[in-house]
Amino acid sequence: MTYIAPPPLALPVRRPAPDRGLVTDLDPDVLPRQAVPAGRPGPPLRTLSTDPGWAERLIAEYTQPGDLVVNLDGITALAAAAGRLGRRSINIAATEAHLNALCRLRESALPGTRRAIMRVGFVRPEKVAAILTEDMSRVTDRATLVVASTRRADPADRTGLLPAIRAVLRPSGYLATVRVPATPATHTAAQAADPHAPMPRGSVIVVALRNQLPVVEPPTSG
């Protein structure tokens, strides 16, 4: 009997992925969305704490299995929770090191047959709004939950981002903003890349409905 050696294991990505194509091959048929019975009220809008397990609670309350979650700032705890709970996710990294951390997380957290539900890509911060809108315009699926963090900048202060988020959300979708204190002295870069590390003390999550977001960018003064 001839022995056939198994193929070598795929190594984590070491170079940033292209800016484009982040969304187009995220096939909803890989993990069909679970329908919500008509007439069921949606979860309440409120401010949530970031106690341990916050990512699982947020996803479980505001999405259904098979829903699409857009992780704008590549929060590792959120990426891991989405995979564990059977949600498809798009996770955006702003640096090569962050991209590598997300790729390693995908390799370790999900079996090979389920890794397709977790998309990881590198997008320069100033291009997130344009690329998100362009890529999502090519597919019929829309996100149920978009999550952003103020660690990089408040979503309202990023040019074009709030209208882009509105464009990619379902009509009944939500934006959850993780508001991190301006000077999280106890939260290191290593902790930020650890999906099990707690958020900085004083962080809160503010949830808003899609229809509360602006449709177009407000005119700039001057």
C-alpha positions in Angstrom: 0.0 0.0 0.0 1.4 3.3 -1.0 1.6 6.0 1.6 0.6 9.5 0.5 1.9 12.2 2.7 -0.7 14.8 3.7 -0.4 18.3 2.3 1.6 20.8 4.4 -0.3 23.0 6.7 -1.1 26.5 5.5 1.0 29.1 7.4 -0.5 32.4 8.7 -0.5 35.2 6.3 2.6 37.3 6.6 1.8 40.1 4.2 -1.2 42.4 4.2 -4.1 41.3 2.0 -5.1 43.6 -0.9 -7.3 46.6 -0.2 -10.0 45.2 -2.4 -12.1 42.0 -2.5 -12.7 41.9 1.3 -16.4 41.2 1.0 -17.2 39.8 -2.5 -16.4 36.1 -1.8 -18.2 36.0 1.6 -20.8 33.6 0.5 -24.0 33.7 2.6 -24.7 30.1 1.6 -21.7 28.9 3.6 -23.8 29.6 6.7 -27.4 30.5 6.0 -29.0 33.3 8.0 -31.6 32.2 10.6 -34.9 33.9 10.0 -36.5 36.0 12.8 -40.2 35.4 13.2 -42.3 38.4 12.0 -43.5 40.7 14.6 -40.8 39.8 17.2 -39.5 43.1 18.7 -35.8 43.8 18.3 -33.4 44.1 21.2 -33.4 47.4 23.1 -31.0 50.2 22.4 -28.8 50.9 25.4 -25.3 51.3 26.7 -23.6 48.0 27.6 -20.7 47.3 29.8 -17.5 45.6 28.6 -17.3 43.1 31.4 -15.7 39.7 30.5 -17.8 38.0 27.8 -19.1 41.3 26.4 -18.4 40.3 22.8 -20.5 37.1 23.1 -23.3 39.0 24.8 -23.4 41.7 22.1 -23.4 39.3 19.2 -26.0 36.9 20.8 -28.4 39.8 21.6 -28.2 41.8 18.4 -27.7 39.0 15.7 -28.9 35.6 14.7 -26.9 32.6 13.6 -25.7 33.2 10.0 -25.9 37.0 10.2 -23.1 39.1 9.0 -21.0 41.2 11.5 -18.6 43.9 10.3 -15.8 44.4 12.7 -14.4 47.7 11.5 -11.5 47.9 13.8 -10.6 44.2 13.9 -11.4 43.8 17.6 -10.0 40.3 18.3 -12.5 39.4 21.0 -15.4 40.2 18.6 -13.9 38.2 15.8 -13.4 35.2 18.0 -17.0 35.5 19.4 -18.5 35.8 16.0 -16.9 32.6 14.8 -17.8 30.6 18.0 -21.5 31.7 17.7 -21.8 30.9 14.0 -21.9 34.4 12.6 -20.2 35.4 9.4 -17.8 38.3 9.9 -15.6 40.8 8.1 -12.6 41.9 10.2 -10.6 44.8 9.1 -7.0 45.3 10.2 -5.1 48.7 10.0 -1.6 47.3 10.2 0.3 44.2 9.1 0.9 43.1 12.7 -2.8 43.4 13.4 -3.6 41.4 10.2 -1.3 38.6 11.2 -2.9 38.4 14.7 -6.3 38.1 13.1 -5.1 35.4 10.7 -3.6 33.4 13.6 -6.8 33.8 15.5 -8.8 32.4 12.6 -6.4 29.4 12.3 -6.7 28.6 16.0 -10.3 29.4 16.7 -12.1 27.8 13.8 -11.8 24.3 12.2 -10.8 24.3 8.5 -14.4 23.8 7.3 -15.6 26.9 9.1 -12.8 29.4 8.4 -14.6 30.7 5.4 -17.1 32.5 7.7 -14.4 34.7 9.1 -12.9 37.1 6.5 -9.8 39.1 7.3 -8.4 42.0 5.4 -6.0 44.9 5.5 -7.3 48.3 4.7 -5.6 51.6 5.4 -7.8 53.6 7.9 -8.5 56.5 5.5 -9.8 54.1 2.9 -12.2 52.0 5.1 -15.4 54.0 4.2 -14.8 53.9 0.4 -13.8 50.3 0.2 -16.5 49.1 2.5 -19.2 50.8 0.4 -17.7 49.7 -2.9 -17.3 46.0 -1.9 -20.7 45.7 -0.2 -22.3 47.2 -3.3 -21.4 44.1 -5.2 -23.4 41.7 -3.0 -27.0 41.5 -2.0 -26.3 40.6 1.6 -26.2 43.3 4.3 -24.8 43.3 7.8 -26.9 43.0 10.9 -24.3 44.5 13.2 -21.4 46.8 12.6 -18.9 47.3 15.5 -16.4 50.2 15.7 -14.1 51.4 18.4 -13.0 54.9 19.4 -9.5 53.6 20.1 -8.5 54.7 16.6 -11.0 57.6 16.3 -14.6 58.2 17.0 -16.7 56.9 14.0 -18.4 60.2 13.7 -15.0 61.9 13.2 -13.9 59.6 10.3 -14.7 61.1 7.0 -17.6 59.3 5.3 -17.7 56.4 7.7 -21.2 56.8 9.3 -22.9 57.0 5.8 -20.9 54.0 4.7 -22.0 52.1 7.8 -25.6 53.0 7.1 -25.2 51.8 3.5 -24.0 48.3 4.5 -26.5 47.7 7.3 -29.8 46.0 7.0 -32.8 48.3 7.5 -33.1 46.8 11.0 -29.4 46.7 11.7 -27.3 48.2 14.4 -24.1 50.1 15.0 -22.3 49.3 18.2 -19.5 51.7 19.2 -17.0 50.6 21.8 -16.1 53.8 23.6 -12.6 53.4 25.0 -11.2 55.9 27.5 -8.8 58.4 25.9 -5.8 57.2 28.0 -6.2 53.5 28.8 -3.0 53.3 30.7 -3.5 49.6 31.7 -4.3 48.3 28.3 -1.2 47.3 26.3 -0.8 46.4 22.6 -0.4 42.8 23.6 -3.7 42.9 25.5 -5.5 44.5 22.5 -4.5 41.5 20.3 -5.6 38.9 22.9 -9.2 37.9 22.4 -9.5 37.0 26.1 -8.0 40.2 27.5 -10.5 42.6 29.2 -11.3 46.0 27.6 -9.7 49.0 29.3 -11.5 50.0 32.5 -14.3 52.5 31.8 -15.1 51.3 28.3 -18.7 51.1 27.3 -20.7 50.0 24.2 -23.3 52.3 22.8 -25.8 50.7 20.4 -27.6 52.7 17.7 -30.2 51.8 15.0 -29.3 52.1 11.4 -31.9 54.8 10.8 -30.2 57.0 13.4 -27.1 57.3 11.2 -26.7 60.1 8.6 -27.4 59.3 5.0 -24.8 61.7 3.6 -21.7 63.3 5.1 -22.5 66.8 6.6 -21.0 69.7 4.7 -17.7 70.9 6.1 -17.3 74.5 7.1 -14.9 76.9 5.5 
